[in-house]
Amino acid sequence: MGDAPLVEATPPWWTSQVKLEGKTKEISINDEDPRRVVTIGADLTPEREAELTDFLRRNTNVFAWTPADIAGIDRAIIEH
């Protein structure tokens, strides 16, 4: 894995339409690179959090962490 810097981004247009309820927390879903985090609900039961964390860790391949992770997609589509 490269040492690409994490980039702060302007929130997408839909964030103004999404209402978050309850507290959230960040969890790392990649033991090899703990910077790869997702945000989940902090009010989940321990069982539900374990299920969700396990699911996310098993499916880390669907996340695009760097441009290299989305090879084959035209740059004009993903660049803003």
Buried (B, 14 or more C-beta within 10 A) or exposed (E): EEEEEEEEEEEEEEEEEEEEEEEEEEBBBBEEEEEBBBEBBEEBEEEEBEEBBEEBBEEBEEEEBEEEEEEEEEEEEEEE
